[in-house]
């Protein structure tokens, strides 16, 4: 098991390196001049060129890329904000708590709501319960998160006054952002769970368990669900990435001072170090989530564990 985890950790190095190169290249070719944005409309061309030289923006692409990769991976420095003049890592850490609260809450809701919906739909195939669950899932996949968020603000904040429309505070402030952000994940989870359960329910060992007189609940929870978990766990891991990406939109709709709104304001002001640092941090979080998913795979699927234990035994005999 230790070798399996180590292998997945080593795979994170090229993944993060690829993310860093990709986001730097995108920011490099983006239109706009950060130096001109910092100095304002009243700056002369001479002042802009002097600022570009000071910021190192006149250096060739390969030089700037090498300097950036060296700072990030050797010095663990994400740079300094052009607009605020503060370290990017400090700004991201200050705002990360809000983004993680929304993303983790959405992932928990995806598991607790989407999985039971999928199981109910599979056990009542082509019945009323199945049609209702799949209709809910279809709505969740079809409705854009930002539109749902705006409609919830109009209904529950403006018209009814039940929930706050924006900002952060207590539990109530996170209800609408989490519901708007998790709906697509819940729908995807329900559809995948239904598909996996239908495939497993038709298996011979499930039929044998039913023939032995086991209760429906016992057959589902002890025989069917454990064997259907691999694709379900995959959707949970991918859903976390979707939740992290969705916070960029949701945080702006509800004025939540998280990483998403921080990056959006940085894009508008050409503050590229914040954008690149935010993408790297979100990529690292998602990579760690997928590492956790891989570890859960090894515990759920005995074939993975046996594969690495078999390699270990063969090496010891050799």
TIZAVEX-646274 format. One record per residue (C-alpha): x, y, z; chain; residue number from 1; residue in one letter. Coordinates in steps of 0.25 Angstrom, whole numbers. Layout:
<nodes>
node px: X&py: Y&pz: Z&chaine: A&num: NUM&residu: A
...
</nodes>
This chain:
<nodes>
node px: 0&py: 0&pz: 0&chaine: A&num: 1&residu: X
node px: 12&py: 9&pz: 3&chaine: A&num: 2&residu: X
node px: 17&py: 7&pz: -11&chaine: A&num: 3&residu: X
node px: 4&py: 10&pz: -17&chaine: A&num: 4&residu: X
node px: 2&py: 23&pz: -10&chaine: A&num: 5&residu: X
node px: 17&py: 27&pz: -13&chaine: A&num: 6&residu: X
node px: 14&py: 25&pz: -27&chaine: A&num: 7&residu: X
node px: 2&py: 34&pz: -27&chaine: A&num: 8&residu: X
node px: 10&py: 45&pz: -20&chaine: A&num: 9&residu: X
node px: 21&py: 44&pz: -30&chaine: A&num: 10&residu: X
node px: 11&py: 46&pz: -41&chaine: A&num: 11&residu: X
node px: 6&py: 59&pz: -35&chaine: A&num: 12&residu: X
node px: 20&py: 65&pz: -39&chaine: A&num: 13&residu: X
node px: 18&py: 65&pz: -54&chaine: A&num: 14&residu: X
node px: 4&py: 69&pz: -52&chaine: A&num: 15&residu: X
node px: 7&py: 81&pz: -44&chaine: A&num: 16&residu: X
node px: 18&py: 84&pz: -54&chaine: A&num: 17&residu: X
node px: 9&py: 83&pz: -66&chaine: A&num: 18&residu: X
node px: -2&py: 92&pz: -59&chaine: A&num: 19&residu: X
node px: 9&py: 103&pz: -56&chaine: A&num: 20&residu: X
node px: 14&py: 103&pz: -70&chaine: A&num: 21&residu: X
node px: 0&py: 103&pz: -76&chaine: A&num: 22&residu: X
node px: -5&py: 115&pz: -68&chaine: A&num: 23&residu: X
node px: 8&py: 123&pz: -70&chaine: A&num: 24&residu: X
node px: 7&py: 121&pz: -85&chaine: A&num: 25&residu: X
node px: -8&py: 125&pz: -85&chaine: A&num: 26&residu: X
node px: -5&py: 138&pz: -77&chaine: A&num: 27&residu: X
node px: 7&py: 141&pz: -86&chaine: A&num: 28&residu: X
node px: -1&py: 141&pz: -98&chaine: A&num: 29&residu: X
node px: -13&py: 148&pz: -92&chaine: A&num: 30&residu: X
node px: -16&py: 162&pz: -97&chaine: A&num: 31&residu: X
node px: -13&py: 174&pz: -88&chaine: A&num: 32&residu: X
node px: -1&py: 180&pz: -81&chaine: A&num: 33&residu: X
node px: 0&py: 179&pz: -66&chaine: A&num: 34&residu: X
node px: 9&py: 190&pz: -66&chaine: A&num: 35&residu: X
node px: 0&py: 200&pz: -73&chaine: A&num: 36&residu: X
node px: -12&py: 195&pz: -63&chaine: A&num: 37&residu: X
node px: -3&py: 198&pz: -51&chaine: A&num: 38&residu: X
node px: 1&py: 212&pz: -56&chaine: A&num: 39&residu: X
node px: -13&py: 216&pz: -61&chaine: A&num: 40&residu: X
node px: -17&py: 224&pz: -73&chaine: A&num: 41&residu: X
node px: -9&py: 236&pz: -70&chaine: A&num: 42&residu: X
node px: 5&py: 229&pz: -71&chaine: A&num: 43&residu: X
node px: 14&py: 232&pz: -83&chaine: A&num: 44&residu: X
node px: 20&py: 221&pz: -92&chaine: A&num: 45&residu: X
node px: 33&py: 223&pz: -86&chaine: A&num: 46&residu: X
node px: 28&py: 221&pz: -72&chaine: A&num: 47&residu: X
node px: 21&py: 208&pz: -76&chaine: A&num: 48&residu: X
node px: 34&py: 203&pz: -83&chaine: A&num: 49&residu: X
node px: 42&py: 206&pz: -70&chaine: A&num: 50&residu: X
node px: 31&py: 198&pz: -62&chaine: A&num: 51&residu: X
node px: 31&py: 187&pz: -71&chaine: A&num: 52&residu: X
node px: 46&py: 186&pz: -70&chaine: A&num: 53&residu: X
node px: 45&py: 187&pz: -55&chaine: A&num: 54&residu: X
node px: 35&py: 175&pz: -55&chaine: A&num: 55&residu: X
node px: 43&py: 167&pz: -64&chaine: A&num: 56&residu: X
node px: 32&py: 167&pz: -75&chaine: A&num: 57&residu: X
node px: 41&py: 170&pz: -86&chaine: A&num: 58&residu: X
node px: 49&py: 157&pz: -84&chaine: A&num: 59&residu: X
node px: 47&py: 145&pz: -94&chaine: A&num: 60&residu: X
node px: 37&py: 135&pz: -91&chaine: A&num: 61&residu: X
node px: 46&py: 124&pz: -88&chaine: A&num: 62&residu: X
node px: 54&py: 133&pz: -78&chaine: A&num: 63&residu: X
node px: 41&py: 137&pz: -71&chaine: A&num: 64&residu: X
node px: 36&py: 123&pz: -71&chaine: A&num: 65&residu: X
node px: 49&py: 118&pz: -65&chaine: A&num: 66&residu: X
node px: 49&py: 128&pz: -54&chaine: A&num: 67&residu: X
node px: 34&py: 126&pz: -51&chaine: A&num: 68&residu: X
node px: 36&py: 111&pz: -49&chaine: A&num: 69&residu: X
node px: 49&py: 113&pz: -41&chaine: A&num: 70&residu: X
node px: 41&py: 122&pz: -32&chaine: A&num: 71&residu: X
node px: 29&py: 113&pz: -30&chaine: A&num: 72&residu: X
node px: 36&py: 99&pz: -29&chaine: A&num: 73&residu: X
node px: 49&py: 102&pz: -23&chaine: A&num: 74&residu: X
node px: 46&py: 115&pz: -14&chaine: A&num: 75&residu: X
node px: 31&py: 112&pz: -12&chaine: A&num: 76&residu: X
node px: 28&py: 126&pz: -16&chaine: A&num: 77&residu: X
node px: 16&py: 129&pz: -24&chaine: A&num: 78&residu: X
node px: 20&py: 144&pz: -26&chaine: A&num: 79&residu: X
node px: 15&py: 157&pz: -22&chaine: A&num: 80&residu: X
node px: 2&py: 164&pz: -26&chaine: A&num: 81&residu: X
node px: 4&py: 175&pz: -36&chaine: A&num: 82&residu: X
node px: -8&py: 183&pz: -30&chaine: A&num: 83&residu: X
node px: -7&py: 180&pz: -15&chaine: A&num: 84&residu: X
node px: 8&py: 178&pz: -14&chaine: A&num: 85&residu: X
node px: 6&py: 167&pz: -4&chaine: A&num: 86&residu: X
node px: 10&py: 152&pz: -6&chaine: A&num: 87&residu: X
node px: 0&py: 144&pz: -14&chaine: A&num: 88&residu: X
node px: 1&py: 132&pz: -5&chaine: A&num: 89&residu: X
node px: -3&py: 141&pz: 7&chaine: A&num: 90&residu: X
node px: -15&py: 146&pz: 0&chaine: A&num: 91&residu: X
node px: -19&py: 132&pz: -5&chaine: A&num: 92&residu: X
node px: -18&py: 126&pz: 9&chaine: A&num: 93&residu: X
node px: -26&py: 137&pz: 15&chaine: A&num: 94&residu: X
node px: -38&py: 134&pz: 5&chaine: A&num: 95&residu: X
node px: -36&py: 119&pz: 4&chaine: A&num: 96&residu: X
node px: -45&py: 116&pz: 16&chaine: A&num: 97&residu: X
node px: -57&py: 121&pz: 9&chaine: A&num: 98&residu: X
node px: -55&py: 113&pz: -4&chaine: A&num: 99&residu: X
node px: -52&py: 100&pz: 4&chaine: A&num: 100&residu: X
node px: -65&py: 102&pz: 12&chaine: A&num: 101&residu: X
node px: -73&py: 103&pz: 0&chaine: A&num: 102&residu: X
node px: -66&py: 92&pz: -8&chaine: A&num: 103&residu: X
node px: -66&py: 82&pz: 3&chaine: A&num: 104&residu: X
node px: -80&py: 85&pz: 7&chaine: A&num: 105&residu: X
node px: -84&py: 83&pz: -7&chaine: A&num: 106&residu: X
node px: -76&py: 70&pz: -8&chaine: A&num: 107&residu: X
node px: -83&py: 65&pz: 4&chaine: A&num: 108&residu: X
node px: -97&py: 68&pz: -1&chaine: A&num: 109&residu: X
node px: -93&py: 61&pz: -14&chaine: A&num: 110&residu: X
node px: -90&py: 48&pz: -7&chaine: A&num: 111&residu: X
node px: -102&py: 49&pz: 3&chaine: A&num: 112&residu: X
node px: -113&py: 53&pz: -7&chaine: A&num: 113&residu: X
node px: -108&py: 48&pz: -20&chaine: A&num: 114&residu: X
node px: -104&py: 34&pz: -16&chaine: A&num: 115&residu: X
node px: -118&py: 30&pz: -9&chaine: A&num: 116&residu: X
node px: -125&py: 36&pz: -21&chaine: A&num: 117&residu: X
node px: -117&py: 27&pz: -30&chaine: A&num: 118&residu: X
node px: -120&py: 15&pz: -22&chaine: A&num: 119&residu: X
node px: -135&py: 18&pz: -21&chaine: A&num: 120&residu: X
node px: -135&py: 20&pz: -36&chaine: A&num: 121&residu: X
node px: -128&py: 6&pz: -38&chaine: A&num: 122&residu: X
node px: -136&py: -2&pz: -29&chaine: A&num: 123&residu: X
node px: -149&py: 4&pz: -35&chaine: A&num: 124&residu: X
node px: -145&py: 3&pz: -49&chaine: A&num: 125&residu: X
node px: -155&py: 9&pz: -59&chaine: A&num: 126&residu: X
node px: -164&py: 12&pz: -47&chaine: A&num: 127&residu: X
node px: -170&py: 25&pz: -42&chaine: A&num: 128&residu: X
node px: -158&py: 27&pz: -32&chaine: A&num: 129&residu: X
node px: -148&py: 24&pz: -44&chaine: A&num: 130&residu: X
node px: -155&py: 35&pz: -53&chaine: A&num: 131&residu: X
node px: -155&py: 45&pz: -42&chaine: A&num: 132&residu: X
node px: -140&py: 43&pz: -38&chaine: A&num: 133&residu: X
node px: -136&py: 44&pz: -52&chaine: A&num: 134&residu: X
node px: -144&py: 56&pz: -55&chaine: A&num: 135&residu: X
node px: -138&py: 63&pz: -43&chaine: A&num: 136&residu: X
node px: -124&py: 58&pz: -49&chaine: A&num: 137&residu: X
node px: -127&py: 64&pz: -63&chaine: A&num: 138&residu: X
node px: -131&py: 77&pz: -57&chaine: A&num: 139&residu: X
node px: -118&py: 78&pz: -49&chaine: A&num: 140&residu: X
node px: -110&py: 75&pz: -61&chaine: A&num: 141&residu: X
node px: -118&py: 85&pz: -70&chaine: A&num: 142&residu: X
node px: -119&py: 97&pz: -61&chaine: A&num: 143&residu: X
node px: -107&py: 106&pz: -60&chaine: A&num: 144&residu: X
node px: -101&py: 109&pz: -46&chaine: A&num: 145&residu: X
node px: -100&py: 124&pz: -48&chaine: A&num: 146&residu: X
node px: -115&py: 125&pz: -53&chaine: A&num: 147&residu: X
node px: -120&py: 116&pz: -41&chaine: A&num: 148&residu: X
node px: -112&py: 125&pz: -32&chaine: A&num: 149&residu: X
node px: -118&py: 138&pz: -37&chaine: A&num: 150&residu: X
node px: -132&py: 132&pz: -36&chaine: A&num: 151&residu: X
node px: -130&py: 127&pz: -22&chaine: A&num: 152&residu: X
node px: -125&py: 141&pz: -18&chaine: A&num: 153&residu: X
node px: -138&py: 147&pz: -25&chaine: A&num: 154&residu: X
node px: -147&py: 137&pz: -18&chaine: A&num: 155&residu: X
node px: -141&py: 134&pz: -4&chaine: A&num: 156&residu: X
node px: -134&py: 147&pz: -1&chaine: A&num: 157&residu: X
node px: -141&py: 158&pz: -8&chaine: A&num: 158&residu: X
node px: -156&py: 154&pz: -9&chaine: A&num: 159&residu: X
node px: -157&py: 145&pz: 4&chaine: A&num: 160&residu: X
node px: -145&py: 150&pz: 12&chaine: A&num: 161&residu: X
node px: -142&py: 137&pz: 18&chaine: A&num: 162&residu: X
node px: -127&py: 136&pz: 14&chaine: A&num: 163&residu: X
node px: -116&py: 147&pz: 13&chaine: A&num: 164&residu: X
node px: -113&py: 151&pz: -2&chaine: A&num: 165&residu: X
node px: -98&py: 153&pz: -1&chaine: A&num: 166&residu: X
node px: -86&py: 153&pz: 8&chaine: A&num: 167&residu: X
node px: -81&py: 143&pz: 19&chaine: A&num: 168&residu: X
node px: -85&py: 140&pz: 33&chaine: A&num: 169&residu: X
node px: -93&py: 129&pz: 40&chaine: A&num: 170&residu: X
node px: -99&py: 116&pz: 34&chaine: A&num: 171&residu: X
node px: -110&py: 124&pz: 26&chaine: A&num: 172&residu: X
node px: -100&py: 131&pz: 17&chaine: A&num: 173&residu: X
node px: -95&py: 117&pz: 11&chaine: A&num: 174&residu: X
node px: -108&py: 111&pz: 9&chaine: A&num: 175&residu: X
node px: -111&py: 117&pz: -5&chaine: A&num: 176&residu: X
node px: -97&py: 117&pz: -10&chaine: A&num: 177&residu: X
node px: -95&py: 102&pz: -7&chaine: A&num: 178&residu: X
node px: -109&py: 98&pz: -12&chaine: A&num: 179&residu: X
node px: -106&py: 105&pz: -25&chaine: A&num: 180&residu: X
node px: -92&py: 100&pz: -27&chaine: A&num: 181&residu: X
node px: -95&py: 85&pz: -23&chaine: A&num: 182&residu: X
node px: -108&py: 83&pz: -32&chaine: A&num: 183&residu: X
node px: -100&py: 78&pz: -44&chaine: A&num: 184&residu: X
node px: -91&py: 69&pz: -35&chaine: A&num: 185&residu: X
node px: -103&py: 63&pz: -29&chaine: A&num: 186&residu: X
node px: -110&py: 60&pz: -42&chaine: A&num: 187&residu: X
node px: -97&py: 54&pz: -48&chaine: A&num: 188&residu: X
node px: -95&py: 45&pz: -35&chaine: A&num: 189&residu: X
node px: -109&py: 40&pz: -36&chaine: A&num: 190&residu: X
node px: -108&py: 36&pz: -51&chaine: A&num: 191&residu: X
node px: -95&py: 29&pz: -49&chaine: A&num: 192&residu: X
node px: -100&py: 22&pz: -36&chaine: A&num: 193&residu: X
node px: -112&py: 17&pz: -43&chaine: A&num: 194&residu: X
node px: -104&py: 12&pz: -55&chaine: A&num: 195&residu: X
node px: -94&py: 5&pz: -46&chaine: A&num: 196&residu: X
node px: -105&py: -1&pz: -37&chaine: A&num: 197&residu: X
node px: -113&py: -6&pz: -49&chaine: A&num: 198&residu: X
node px: -101&py: -13&pz: -54&chaine: A&num: 199&residu: X
node px: -98&py: -20&pz: -41&chaine: A&num: 200&residu: X
node px: -112&py: -23&pz: -38&chaine: A&num: 201&residu: X
node px: -113&py: -32&pz: -50&chaine: A&num: 202&residu: X
node px: -100&py: -40&pz: -46&chaine: A&num: 203&residu: X
node px: -101&py: -55&pz: -42&chaine: A&num: 204&residu: X
node px: -96&py: -53&pz: -28&chaine: A&num: 205&residu: X
node px: -107&py: -43&pz: -25&chaine: A&num: 206&residu: X
node px: -117&py: -53&pz: -30&chaine: A&num: 207&residu: X
node px: -111&py: -64&pz: -21&chaine: A&num: 208&residu: X
node px: -112&py: -55&pz: -9&chaine: A&num: 209&residu: X
node px: -126&py: -52&pz: -11&chaine: A&num: 210&residu: X
node px: -129&py: -67&pz: -13&chaine: A&num: 211&residu: X
node px: -122&py: -70&pz: 0&chaine: A&num: 212&residu: X
node px: -133&py: -62&pz: 7&chaine: A&num: 213&residu: X
node px: -125&py: -49&pz: 10&chaine: A&num: 214&residu: X
node px: -133&py: -36&pz: 12&chaine: A&num: 215&residu: X
node px: -134&py: -26&pz: 1&chaine: A&num: 216&residu: X
node px: -126&py: -16&pz: 10&chaine: A&num: 217&residu: X
node px: -115&py: -26&pz: 13&chaine: A&num: 218&residu: X
node px: -113&py: -30&pz: -2&chaine: A&num: 219&residu: X
node px: -112&py: -15&pz: -6&chaine: A&num: 220&residu: X
node px: -103&py: -11&pz: 5&chaine: A&num: 221&residu: X
node px: -94&py: -23&pz: 7&chaine: A&num: 222&residu: X
node px: -93&py: -29&pz: -7&chaine: A&num: 223&residu: X
node px: -98&py: -19&pz: -18&chaine: A&num: 224&residu: X
node px: -93&py: -5&pz: -13&chaine: A&num: 225&residu: X
node px: -78&py: -9&pz: -9&chaine: A&num: 226&residu: X
node px: -77&py: -15&pz: -23&chaine: A&num: 227&residu: X
node px: -82&py: -3&pz: -30&chaine: A&num: 228&residu: X
node px: -74&py: 7&pz: -22&chaine: A&num: 229&residu: X
node px: -62&py: 9&pz: -32&chaine: A&num: 230&residu: X
node px: -69&py: 17&pz: -42&chaine: A&num: 231&residu: X
node px: -77&py: 24&pz: -31&chaine: A&num: 232&residu: X
node px: -64&py: 28&pz: -24&chaine: A&num: 233&residu: X
node px: -58&py: 33&pz: -37&chaine: A&num: 234&residu: X
node px: -70&py: 43&pz: -39&chaine: A&num: 235&residu: X
node px: -68&py: 48&pz: -25&chaine: A&num: 236&residu: X
node px: -54&py: 51&pz: -28&chaine: A&num: 237&residu: X
node px: -57&py: 58&pz: -41&chaine: A&num: 238&residu: X
node px: -69&py: 65&pz: -34&chaine: A&num: 239&residu: X
node px: -59&py: 72&pz: -25&chaine: A&num: 240&residu: X
node px: -52&py: 78&pz: -36&chaine: A&num: 241&residu: X
node px: -65&py: 83&pz: -42&chaine: A&num: 242&residu: X
node px: -69&py: 89&pz: -28&chaine: A&num: 243&residu: X
node px: -55&py: 96&pz: -28&chaine: A&num: 244&residu: X
node px: -57&py: 101&pz: -42&chaine: A&num: 245&residu: X
node px: -71&py: 105&pz: -39&chaine: A&num: 246&residu: X
node px: -67&py: 114&pz: -27&chaine: A&num: 247&residu: X
node px: -61&py: 124&pz: -37&chaine: A&num: 248&residu: X
node px: -75&py: 127&pz: -42&chaine: A&num: 249&residu: X
node px: -83&py: 125&pz: -29&chaine: A&num: 250&residu: X
node px: -74&py: 134&pz: -20&chaine: A&num: 251&residu: X
node px: -76&py: 146&pz: -30&chaine: A&num: 252&residu: X
node px: -91&py: 144&pz: -30&chaine: A&num: 253&residu: X
node px: -92&py: 144&pz: -15&chaine: A&num: 254&residu: X
node px: -80&py: 153&pz: -12&chaine: A&num: 255&residu: X
node px: -72&py: 143&pz: -4&chaine: A&num: 256&residu: X
node px: -57&py: 147&pz: -2&chaine: A&num: 257&residu: X
node px: -52&py: 134&pz: -6&chaine: A&num: 258&residu: X
node px: -41&py: 130&pz: -16&chaine: A&num: 259&residu: X
node px: -51&py: 130&pz: -28&chaine: A&num: 260&residu: X
node px: -55&py: 145&pz: -26&chaine: A&num: 261&residu: X
node px: -40&py: 148&pz: -23&chaine: A&num: 262&residu: X
node px: -36&py: 142&pz: -36&chaine: A&num: 263&residu: X
node px: -47&py: 149&pz: -44&chaine: A&num: 264&residu: X
node px: -43&py: 162&pz: -39&chaine: A&num: 265&residu: X
node px: -29&py: 159&pz: -42&chaine: A&num: 266&residu: X
node px: -33&py: 155&pz: -57&chaine: A&num: 267&residu: X
node px: -40&py: 169&pz: -58&chaine: A&num: 268&residu: X
node px: -28&py: 177&pz: -53&chaine: A&num: 269&residu: X
node px: -17&py: 168&pz: -61&chaine: A&num: 270&residu: X
node px: -11&py: 163&pz: -48&chaine: A&num: 271&residu: X
node px: -6&py: 151&pz: -54&chaine: A&num: 272&residu: X
node px: 2&py: 146&pz: -41&chaine: A&num: 273&residu: X
node px: -11&py: 144&pz: -34&chaine: A&num: 274&residu: X
node px: -18&py: 137&pz: -45&chaine: A&num: 275&residu: X
node px: -6&py: 127&pz: -47&chaine: A&num: 276&residu: X
node px: -5&py: 125&pz: -32&chaine: A&num: 277&residu: X
node px: -20&py: 122&pz: -31&chaine: A&num: 278&residu: X
node px: -20&py: 112&pz: -42&chaine: A&num: 279&residu: X
node px: -8&py: 105&pz: -36&chaine: A&num: 280&residu: X
node px: -14&py: 105&pz: -22&chaine: A&num: 281&residu: X
node px: -27&py: 99&pz: -27&chaine: A&num: 282&residu: X
node px: -19&py: 89&pz: -36&chaine: A&num: 283&residu: X
node px: -12&py: 85&pz: -24&chaine: A&num: 284&residu: X
node px: -24&py: 83&pz: -15&chaine: A&num: 285&residu: X
node px: -31&py: 75&pz: -27&chaine: A&num: 286&residu: X
node px: -18&py: 66&pz: -28&chaine: A&num: 287&residu: X
node px: -19&py: 63&pz: -13&chaine: A&num: 288&residu: X
node px: -34&py: 60&pz: -14&chaine: A&num: 289&residu: X
node px: -31&py: 50&pz: -26&chaine: A&num: 290&residu: X
node px: -19&py: 44&pz: -18&chaine: A&num: 291&residu: X
node px: -29&py: 41&pz: -7&chaine: A&num: 292&residu: X
node px: -39&py: 35&pz: -17&chaine: A&num: 293&residu: X
node px: -27&py: 26&pz: -22&chaine: A&num: 294&residu: X
node px: -25&py: 22&pz: -7&chaine: A&num: 295&residu: X
node px: -39&py: 19&pz: -5&chaine: A&num: 296&residu: X
node px: -39&py: 10&pz: -18&chaine: A&num: 297&residu: X
node px: -28&py: 2&pz: -12&chaine: A&num: 298&residu: X
node px: -37&py: -1&pz: 0&chaine: A&num: 299&residu: X
node px: -50&py: -3&pz: -8&chaine: A&num: 300&residu: X
node px: -44&py: -11&pz: -19&chaine: A&num: 301&residu: X
node px: -36&py: -23&pz: -14&chaine: A&num: 302&residu: X
node px: -30&py: -25&pz: -28&chaine: A&num: 303&residu: X
node px: -21&py: -12&pz: -27&chaine: A&num: 304&residu: X
node px: -16&py: -16&pz: -13&chaine: A&num: 305&residu: X
node px: -13&py: -30&pz: -18&chaine: A&num: 306&residu: X
node px: -6&py: -25&pz: -30&chaine: A&num: 307&residu: X
node px: 4&py: -17&pz: -21&chaine: A&num: 308&residu: X
node px: 5&py: -28&pz: -11&chaine: A&num: 309&residu: X
node px: 8&py: -38&pz: -22&chaine: A&num: 310&residu: X
node px: 19&py: -30&pz: -27&chaine: A&num: 311&residu: X
node px: 25&py: -29&pz: -14&chaine: A&num: 312&residu: X
node px: 25&py: -44&pz: -12&chaine: A&num: 313&residu: X
node px: 31&py: -46&pz: -25&chaine: A&num: 314&residu: X
node px: 43&py: -37&pz: -22&chaine: A&num: 315&residu: X
node px: 45&py: -43&pz: -8&chaine: A&num: 316&residu: X
node px: 46&py: -57&pz: -15&chaine: A&num: 317&residu: X
node px: 55&py: -52&pz: -25&chaine: A&num: 318&residu: X
</nodes>
